[in-house]
Amino acid sequence: MCAQPAPVPDQSADSIGRVVLDARDIARALTRISHEILERNKGADNLVLLGIPTRGVGLAHRIAERIAETEGVAVPVGSLDITLYRDDLRRHPARGPQHTEVPPGGIDGTTVVLVDDVLYSGRTVRAALDALADLGRPDAVRLAVLVDRGHRELPVRADHVGKNLPSARSERVMVRLAETDGHDEVRIADRPEPATAPKGEDA
């Protein structure tokens, strides 16, 4: 079977804004988040990681790898599509539904950690909770994000944060990961016109 080509870095947006997290910063943040999850859960037992597509899925797998290195336990990882649960579908055309993958053991009675790249208004998390309710009943649900940029519109708080990044509403936070974009970094920049918005931005 032929190997899949690696993602090509998005060179067109590389000079936009300023870098606030480079690859090493992201690696350190994910290591810290992994240790915090283990400490909060008192180990890796009964944990399930569900990444919110697109970039939350890659982050969830990286966190699981770090937990396995520390605990020697393979934590189940899945993905949770929230497209049809969003409350802004009338204002913003939805992308096509992404993949939801529930680990074989399901989520009933587990501690589910939702993983996403950027926490902003909180509406994505609200949609994720609705989607999760249709899949089962975990004992607890927690949230881990790489970046918390503030400006919450709903009473949502992350349990584990890689970096708190104060920002203006007129700015964009752009996350790029090797799995989807060919390289790791987080940039902040003035908000571009919709037609020229680069890939990897928070919604």
LINWO-V158135 format. One line per field, one symbol per residue. ss: DSSP state (h for helix, s for strand, l for the rest). A space follows every 10 residues. Layout:
BEGIN
ss->???
END
This chain:
BEGIN
ss->llllllllll hhhllllsss slhhhhhhhh hhhhhhhhhh hlllllssss slllhhhhhh hhhhhhhhhh hllllssssl llhhhlllll llllllllll slllllllll sssssssssl llhhhhhhhh hhhlllllls ssssssssll llllllllls ssssllllll sssssslhhh hlllssssss lllhhhllll sll
END
